[in-house]
Amino acid sequence: MSLGGRLSVTGRRTIRERLVAEMGGYLRNVIREPRVTCAVCATPIKPAFDLCVRCQLDQREFGGDLADLVVPLCYGIRGRQSGYLMHSYKDLEAPARHNQTLLGVLLLSALDLHGGCIEHQIGNDVDAWAFVPSVRTDRTGEHPLHVVAKRAGVVLPEIELIIGENAAQERRLTSSDRFILRTTDGARGRHVLLVEDTWTSGGNAQSAALALRRGGAASVTIVTLARWLKPEEPPTGVFVSQRLTEDYDPRICPVSGADCIRFGTATAE
């Protein structure tokens, strides 16, 4: 089952128009540019490197057991509306439910337009999904991220991840035992779409990817709604002020950074 091209031309146009109208003015597309942003997580980096420090360390320790592909859909910028969106969607008040719907629209649009790009990059269709669970012990009920994914129409077989014994350890670091699979053979041989809300260090998302690998997943693609940026930290401040100046355009591919409809079944309509 391919992720791309699930909507009709009319449905695609409607979703894109709503996304641009409600969030386009403050969301910013991810930039994929060598020696400008990390080749894994798209955070700004110093020009002498290909990866950010955190992704370099993870690659050295875990190598090929990490996710095959990380796809941030936009930047969540601390102190700006995009940052507020990523924090507030988890609250219990009415605005949070509206923000969950908006993020569902963001995810739906991205998967419809660019799901084929993800599958082309990996070499096979996505055939299961999971979401990164919260390691907070005070959260009850359905996780807001699960609500977002359902509103985006993710109907693939779901693989449930649960918290392991070492979930309380430093959350910014990647750990091979932070999460476990509730059903041990659910991921075997599958290409799993792993949905995360905000990538800060990637520790939780990559820890979840390691759990899926341990469960036999053939491929793991992390789709994170936002890559978190702190403008007060160099070189991020200059990057935000000089590079993140254009309104969000759903047609720009979060995989390649191009205006890309080449590999999906979606059209530009």
C-alpha positions in Angstrom: 0.0 0.0 0.0 1.6 3.2 -1.1 1.4 6.3 1.1 1.3 8.7 -1.8 -1.6 9.8 -4.0 -4.4 8.8 -1.7 -6.5 12.0 -2.2 -8.5 13.1 -5.2 -7.3 16.2 -7.0 -10.1 18.2 -5.4 -9.3 16.7 -2.0 -5.6 17.5 -2.3 -6.3 21.1 -3.3 -8.7 21.5 -0.4 -6.3 20.2 2.1 -3.4 22.2 0.7 -5.5 25.4 0.7 -6.5 24.9 4.3 -2.9 24.2 5.4 -1.6 27.3 3.7 -4.5 29.5 4.9 -4.2 28.4 8.6 -0.5 27.7 9.0 1.4 28.7 6.0 2.3 32.2 7.4 4.2 30.8 10.4 5.3 27.3 9.4 8.6 27.0 7.6 9.7 24.3 5.1 12.6 22.1 6.0 15.8 22.9 4.2 17.8 20.0 2.8 21.2 21.4 1.8 24.6 19.7 2.2 26.9 21.4 4.7 24.1 23.7 5.7 21.7 21.4 7.4 22.2 17.9 9.0 21.8 15.2 6.4 19.7 13.2 8.9 17.6 15.7 10.9 17.8 18.9 8.9 19.1 21.1 11.8 21.5 23.9 10.8 25.2 22.8 11.1 28.6 24.3 10.7 29.8 24.0 7.1 32.7 21.7 7.8 30.3 18.8 8.6 27.5 16.7 7.1 25.8 15.8 10.3 25.0 17.5 13.6 26.8 16.5 16.7 24.0 14.4 18.0 23.4 12.5 14.8 27.2 11.9 14.5 27.3 10.3 18.0 24.3 8.1 17.3 25.8 7.0 14.0 29.0 6.0 15.7 27.2 4.0 18.4 24.3 2.4 16.6 25.2 2.6 12.9 22.7 0.8 10.6 20.3 0.0 13.4 19.0 3.6 13.4 16.2 4.7 11.2 16.8 4.5 7.4 15.3 7.9 6.9 14.3 10.9 9.0 11.7 13.2 7.5 10.9 16.4 9.4 7.8 18.1 7.9 8.6 21.7 9.1 10.6 23.6 11.7 9.2 24.3 15.2 10.9 27.5 16.3 11.1 28.3 20.0 9.4 31.5 20.9 7.3 31.6 17.7 3.9 30.4 16.7 5.3 27.2 15.3 6.8 26.4 18.6 3.6 27.2 20.4 1.7 24.9 18.1 4.0 21.9 19.0 3.6 22.5 22.7 -0.1 23.4 22.9 -1.5 20.5 20.8 -1.0 18.2 23.8 -3.1 20.3 26.2 -6.6 19.3 27.1 -8.3 22.6 26.3 -10.4 23.3 23.1 -7.5 25.1 21.3 -5.4 21.9 21.6 -8.1 19.9 19.8 -8.0 22.4 17.0 -4.2 22.3 16.8 -4.4 18.5 16.7 -6.6 18.8 13.6 -4.2 21.3 12.0 -1.3 18.9 12.6 -3.4 16.1 11.2 -3.8 18.2 8.0 -0.1 18.8 7.9 0.7 15.1 8.1 -2.1 14.1 5.7 -0.8 16.6 3.1 2.8 15.5 3.4 2.1 11.8 3.2 -0.3 12.2 0.2 2.1 14.5 -1.7 5.4 12.9 -0.7 4.8 9.4 0.6 5.9 8.1 -2.8 9.2 10.0 -2.3 9.7 8.2 1.1 9.0 4.8 -0.5 11.3 5.5 -3.5 14.1 6.5 -1.2 13.8 3.3 0.9 12.9 1.0 -2.0 9.7 -0.5 -0.8 6.2 0.6 0.3 5.3 1.4 3.9 3.2 -1.4 5.3 2.9 -0.6 9.0 3.1 2.4 11.3 3.9 3.2 14.9 4.1 6.4 17.0 6.7 7.3 19.6 5.0 7.0 23.0 5.5 9.6 25.7 7.9 8.7 28.5 6.0 10.9 30.9 4.3 8.8 33.6 1.6 11.5 34.3 -0.1 11.3 30.9 -3.3 9.2 30.7 -5.7 8.4 27.9 -5.0 8.4 24.2 -1.8 10.2 23.3 -2.4 13.4 21.3 0.1 12.2 18.6 -2.0 9.1 18.1 -5.1 11.4 17.6 -3.1 13.4 15.0 -2.1 10.3 13.1 -5.7 9.0 13.0 -7.0 12.4 11.8 -4.4 12.2 9.0 -6.0 8.9 7.9 -3.1 6.6 8.7 -4.9 3.3 8.4 -1.9 0.9 8.1 -1.5 -1.9 10.6 -0.3 -0.4 13.8 2.7 -1.6 15.8 2.4 -0.6 19.5 5.6 0.5 21.3 5.5 0.7 25.1 7.9 2.1 27.6 10.8 -0.1 28.7 12.5 -0.3 32.1 15.1 2.4 31.3 12.7 5.1 30.1 13.7 7.4 32.9 17.3 7.7 31.8 18.5 10.8 29.9 15.8 11.4 27.3 18.0 13.3 24.9 20.2 10.3 24.4 19.4 7.4 22.2 18.9 4.1 24.1 18.5 0.6 22.9 16.1 -0.3 25.7 13.9 2.7 26.2 11.0 1.1 24.3 9.8 -2.4 23.5 7.2 -3.8 21.2 4.0 -5.0 22.8 3.7 -7.8 20.3 7.2 -9.2 19.5 6.7 -10.3 15.9 4.5 -7.4 14.7 7.3 -5.5 12.9 9.1 -8.4 11.3 10.0 -7.8 7.7 8.0 -4.5 7.5 8.8 -1.0 6.4 7.5 0.9 9.4 6.4 4.6 9.4 7.4 5.9 12.8 5.5 9.1 13.7 7.0 11.6 16.1 5.8 15.0 17.1 8.9 17.1 17.8 12.5 16.1 17.1 14.8 17.9 19.6 17.8 15.6 19.9 16.1 12.6 18.3 16.8 10.5 21.3 13.3 9.2 21.8 12.6 8.7 18.0 15.8 6.8 17.4 15.3 4.8 20.5 11.9 3.7 19.1 13.6 2.9 15.8 16.0 0.7 17.6 13.1 -1.2 19.2 11.5 -1.7 15.9 14.8 -3.0 14.4 15.1 -5.3 17.4 11.6 -6.6 16.5 12.7 -7.4 13.0 11.6 -4.3 11.0 13.3 -4.3 7.6 13.1 -0.5 7.3 12.1 2.4 9.5 11.2 5.8 8.4 10.7 8.5 11.0 8.3 11.2 10.1 8.5 14.0 12.7 6.0 16.8 12.5 8.6 19.4 13.4 12.4 19.7 13.9 12.8 21.9 17.0 15.0 25.0 16.6 16.3 27.4 19.3 17.1 30.7 17.7 19.3 31.8 20.6 21.9 29.2 19.8 24.5 29.6 17.0 24.3 28.9 14.1 20.6 28.6 14.4 19.8 32.2 14.9 21.4 33.3 11.6 19.8 30.3 9.9 16.3 31.2 11.1 16.6 34.9 10.2 18.3 34.5 6.8 17.0 31.2 5.5 13.5 30.6 7.0 11.8 33.6 5.4 9.3 32.0 3.0 5.8 30.9 4.0 5.2 27.1 4.1 4.7 25.4 0.8 3.2 21.9 1.0 4.6 21.0 -2.5 8.3 21.3 -1.3 9.4 17.8 -0.6 10.6 17.2 3.0 12.7 14.2 1.7 14.7 16.1 -0.9 14.0 19.7 -0.2 12.9 20.2 -3.8 9.5 21.2 -5.3 9.1 17.5 -5.9 6.2 15.4 -7.2 8.4 13.1 -9.2 8.1 9.8 -7.3 4.6 10.1 -5.8 1.4 9.5 -7.6 0.2 13.0 -6.6 0.0 15.8 -9.0 0.7 19.5 -8.7 -3.1 20.3 -8.6 
